[in-house]
Structure formats: structure tokens, C-alpha cells
Amino acid sequence: MPIFERYLSVWVALAIIAGVVLGQIAPALVSFLASLEYGSVNFVVAILIWFMVYPMMVSVDFSSLRRVHERPKGMIITLTVNWLIKPFTMALLGVLFFEWIFAPFIAPGTAGQYIAGLILLGAAPCTAMVFVWSQLTKGDPNYTLAQVSLNDAIMVFAYAPIVALLLGVTDITVPWATLVLSVGLYVVIPLVAGIVTRVMITRNAASHAAGEAAVAAFTGTVKPFSIIGLLATVVLLFGFQGDAILTQPLVIVMIAVPLLIQSYGMFAVAYWAAKAWRVPHKVAAPCALIGTSNFFELAVAVAIGLFGLNSIAALVTVVGVLVEVPVMLSLVWFANRTAHWFPADETPIRVPRRQEKI
């Protein structure tokens, strides 16, 4: 695992410190950067988000969707967890903790933004980092690519409606135009750019393997820009949130609690389902890990678009980045230690035969 991914939480923590310091010593600079916007789009953040998202979109191969039927059990589990369970449990945890348990410790009227940030995280299944987690657990690369591609295709159409539904249910005003614009800017445009780039890289390749090697070399070259974009966005966010963090440092811990419960809970649900259904470990691990981690780049972008650069919702999504990597590494360790729980290969789904009448 590359050093940037392995220690991502450390870099994020350092970026948080840098952001808080910058907000205290150069508030005019941070305010100027925040003012560079039109409508709901901050130009600086938009460029940084594109840097974050574009490299991972190049890695997505939609031709792999032809293989979604090859590992049907794992695909059924991941789609069920990602789209029918995870967003709703995240919303419930948000309401439980910020409308009830933590309500006495947060500013009146701010619970909705905490909940909104959690919803934005819970409705976006992970993309790029799943390839890392799958590799660390010796997951099936073909299955991993197929599940990521399918989830990305679903995300284009399902993310905005699910977020709007959950925000509405929790009595948060849904700015539909801004939500759709955010999905278009931070999912559709980078996805189209990634597809075009992938086609240009692979069209003259001598073989499929050579094409994939060329794509891997290109993404390896541009991936540092993704990390730089993420860390620069964190610096800006915490430049605005510095005063709130310094006066209420426990807010980070309060945000982390439901995120930790959600992460370990979703992994347990998916991993147990895979074990009960006798899914092989090389499929069970990546299918459980994709439902555990989040597409935090998208969540950060949409939170900024909907609620603003200095919003609590944006702060929640950044704390999600801080929490995710150590959680995922602990789950990778657990998955590797429990590989013997699973069969070596997948048993077919049995379809009952219709009995012929005598």
C-alpha cells in the first residue's frame, strides 16, 4: 500500500492543524478564497475536487459490467448494503446522536447540518480506495472492478434522489437544483473525462493487458494530484472551522462516534451475509469493504455545494476522511485473519426446478 494511502489519516490530521493555524494567522486570505464563487460553486474547491475525483474515474472500466453475473452473490450483497441499508442507517444514527444523545453539547439549531453531513457520507459508496482494500485482502480484481463500475453507474442516478429523500425525511430543506448541479459537477463530468481519457490511453494498446498497464501508469502519475486536492480542501475547510474547533474540540469526537458505529456495523452485516451464503473470501472481503468505506471526495464536494465551505455539514464529511483509513486498515487485518471462515470458491445459486405434472 503506497505511503500516502497508508498514512492518509496522518496527512489529514496535519492538514487540519495547518488549516486551523491558517485561519488564525491569515483569515483575510481564507475569506478571499471563499469569496471566489458563483452561485453555489466555489471555483477553488471545484478545481481541487476535480483533482481528487478524476484520477479514480480513469480507473473505472465500464466494460467490466459484462462480468457482473460471474459473482452474483457478492454483487447482491454489496448492492443491498450500499443502496438499501447503509444510507438509511446513517441517517438514523445521525438523528439518534445529534437530535438526542449529543443535543445538549451542540449549538441549538445545528443538529440538521450534522445529520446532513452524515447522510452525504452514507449515501456514497467508496470508489478508488476499494481497489487498495481489495488488494490488501487478496480480493478478486475482476470482481472488485465490476462492483466499483456498477456502483458508480448507479451513483449517477441514485445519489441525488436518496440524499434528497433522507434530507427531506429529517426535515432538512432540499435545494434540488444545487444537489443535481453538485452530482453533475463532481460525478458526471469527472466520470465522462475519465472515460474519454481511458479510451485515448487504451485505443492503440496491443492487448487488453497492455492497455490496463498503460492506464495504471497514467493513474499512478496523476494520483498525487488527488491527494494534494484532498489535503488542500481540508486546509480550506478547517481554515474556516478553526474558531469552532478551538472553542469546541470535542465536536470531532462527537462526529466520529456515529461514523465508527456505522463503519463497523456495515462491515459486520455484509461480512456475515457473505459467510452465511458461503461466498469465497476473495469476493467476501471486497464486497464487505466497499459498503464500509465512503466516497468521501463526493460527500465533501456536495456538502460544500449545499451548505457552504464553512458549514458544519462540510466539517462532518472531512472528519469522515480522518476516521476512515484507520478503521479500514483494522478491518483489512480482521478480514485477513478470518479468511479460513470462507470456502475456496463460490457455490452456485440454486434455482428450484419446476416439478412436472404426472
N, C-alpha and C positions, 0 to 999 in steps of 0.2 A: 504494500500500500504506500503510495507516494507520501512524502513527509508533510505536504500541505494538507492532504486529506486526513492523515493520521492525527495531526495536531490542530485540526481546524478549530476546535473549541478554544485552544490556547490563543490562536491568532484572533479569533472573535473577541475573546476577553481583553486582549491587548488593544484591539480596535475600540472596544467600549471605553477603556481607560483614556485612550487618545481622544475620543470624541467628547467625553466629559471635560477633559482638560481644555480642548479647543473651544468648547462652548463657554468656558470661564474666561479664557485669556483673549479670545478673538470673537466675541459674539456678533460683531458687525459683519465679519466675513461669513459666518454661518447664515446670518439673516439675508445677506446678499445672495448666496447660493440658493436659498429657499425661495427668493423672490423671482428667480428665473423660471417662470412657469406661464402657461397659457391654459385657461380653463382648469382642469383637474390634473394636468400633466406638468410635472417639474422636469425641465429639459435635462438637467444634470443627472437626476435619478433615472430618467428614461434611458439615457446612454449607458449608465452603469448597469442597469437591469439587463439591457441587451447584451452587454459584455458577459453578464452572468449566465444568461439563458442560451445564447446562440451556440456555444461550443457543444453543449449536451444535445441540442437538437440535431446537430450534424451526425451524432452517433446513432440516432434513431433510424432504423431501416424498416420502412413500412412493407417492403416485400416479405418480411418475416411473418406478416399476418397470415400468409399461406400455411404457416405451421401451427396455428393456434389450436388445431384439432389434435395435434400429436400428444399433448399432455393435458387432456381435458379436466382432470381432477384439480390439478394445481390452478388452472385458469379459472375454474368455477369458484374456488376458494378465494383467490385474490380479488376477483370482481365483486364477490359478495361482501367481503370485508371492506374493500375500498369505497364502494358506492352505495351499499345498503346498510352498513353498520357504522363505520368509522365517522363519517360527518355528523351523524345523529348523536353518537355517544359523546363526541367532543362538545357539541352544543349543550348536552345535558350536564356534563361536568362543568362547563363554564357557568351555567345557571346555578348549579349547586354551590360552587365555591364563591362566586362573586355576587350572587344575589342573596346568599345565606351565610356561609361559613366565614368568608373574608369581608363581608359587607361592613362590619364595624371598623375595619382597618384601611378602607379606601375612601377617597373623596366622594361625597354624595353626588349621584348622577353620572358616575363614571363606569358603573358596572357594565353597561351596554357595550362600551368600547373594548373592555377586557374580553367579553364574550365574543364580540365580533372578530377580534384578532384570533381567538382560538378556533372559531368556525372557519376562517380563511385558511388556517393551517390544516385543519382536519379534513377539508374537502379537496385537498390537493395531494394525491399520492406521489411518492418520490419518482424521479426520473433517472438522472445521471448517477447518483450515488449508489443506486441499486446494483449497478454493474460492479462496483467496488465490493459491496457486501456479498454479492453472489460469488465473486472470485475468491474472497476470503473463506467462504464456506464450501468451496469446490462445487458450486452450483452449475447446472446445465446452462451453458452460454446461449444455446439456441432458444431454450425456453425463456431465459431471462430477457433476451432481446424481443421475443414475441410478446411477452406480458407487458413490457415497457411500451412497445409500439401500440398495443391495443389500448392500454390505459391512457396514453397520450391522445389517441384518436377520440376516445370517449370524453376526455377532459375538454376538448374543444367545444363540445356541445353540451356537456352536463355540468361543468363547473359553475357557470353563471346561474343557471336555474336552481341548483342545490343551495348555493350561497344565498341567493335571494329568498328561497323558501325558508331557510333556517333563520336568516336575519329577520324576516317578517314574523315568524313564529315567536321569536324572542323580543318582539316589539321594538325592533330597530328599523328606522326608516331606510328603505331600499332605494338608492339612487340608480335605477336601472341603466340609464344612459352611461353613467360613469363605470358601472360594473361591466357592461358589454364592451365599452371602449378599452378598459383595462385588459380584458381577456384578448381582445383583438391585438392590442399593442404588445402584450407580453407573452402570449401563447401563439396566436396565429401568425403574426409577422415573423418572429424568430423561427417558427416551425417551417414556414414557407422558405425562408432564407436558408435554413438547414437542409431542406430537401434539394433546393437548387444547387447548393454547394456540394452536396453528396453526389448528385448526378454528374456535375462537372468533374469531380475528382475521379469517379469510377468509370466514366464512359469509355475511356481508352485503355482500361486495365486489361491485361492479358487473360486474367481469370478472376473468379469471384474472390478467391483468397488474396490475390494481389490488390484488388480493389479495396477490400477490408483493411489490408495493411496500409494502404495509402490514406484511407480515412483515419485510421488510428494515429498515423504520423501527423496528419493535419490537426486533429483534435489535441494531440499532445503538445503541439506548438502553440495553439491558441488558448489552451486551458488555463495557463497562468493569468490571462486577462479576466477569466471568470472569477478566480479567487480575488484578484485585485478589485474587480467590480463589487463583489460582495463586501469586502472589508472596507472599501471607501464608502459604501452605502451605510454600513454600520457606524462608521465615524460620523457621518452626517446626522443619522438618526439620534445618536447619543449626544451629539453637539447640541441638539435641541432639547433632549430629555435630561441634560445634565443637572439642572436645578431640581427636577422632580426626583432623580435618583439620589442626589445628595441629601435631600430632605426626607426621603422615604426609601432607604436602601433595601428594606425587606420586600419591596414590591417585586424584585427579581425572584425571590424565593416563592412568593405567592403565585406568580405566573408559572413557575417551574413545577409546582405540585400537581395540578391537573394534567400538565403535559407528560410528566413521568407516569402517572396512573394510566393515561391513555396509551402511551407507547408500549409499556409492558403488558397492558391488558389486551391490546390488539394483537401483539405477537402471540400471547397465550392462546387467544381464540383461534387464530389461523394455524398455529403450530399444532395445537391439539386436534383440530379438524383434519389436518394432513396426516397426523399419526393415526387417528381413528379410521381414516379412509385408506390407509396403507399406501400413501404417496411416497415414492422414494425420496431420500434425503436431498439429492441433488436438485429436486424440484421443490420439496417442502421448505427448505431454507429460504431460497429467494422469494417464494410465494408468500411466506410469512413476513419477511423483512420489508417487502415493498409496501405492505399495509401498515407497517410500524413507523416508517420514516415518512417525511413530508417533502413536497416540492416547495421548500421554504422560499426560494427565489421568487416564485409566482406569488406566494402569500404576502411577502414583503412588498412587492410591486403593487398589488391590488389594495393592500391596506393603506399605502401612501396615496394611491389614486382616490380611494373612497373617503378617507378620513384626514389625510394630510401628513406631511413629513414629521410634524411634531406631535402626532397623535398617540394615545395610549395603545390603540389597535396596532399601529406600526411597531411600537415597542414590544408588544406581545410576540409578534412574528419574529423579531430579532432574537428574543430570548429562546424561541424555538430552535434557532440555529445553535445557540450556546449549549442547549440541553441535548440536542440530537446525537452528536458524534459520540460522546462517552456512552450514552445509552446504547447506540447501535453496536459499538465495539463490545460491550458487555453481552449483548445478545448474539453476536457472532461467536464469541467464546462459548456461550451456552450451547448454541447450535452445533458447534464442532464437537463438544463433549458428549452430546446426545445423539450423534449420528447413528449409533447402533440401535436406536429405537425404531428405525425405519427399514423397510425392505430395500433390496438392491435395485429392483426395477418396478415399474408401475403395473398393477393388475388392471385388466380392462374393466370398464364399466359394463355391468351385466344388464342387458335389456331383456325382460321377461318375454318368452315366446308365447304367442297366442296358441292356445290349445285347439287343435282341430276337432270339430264335432264328428262323432262316430255315426 
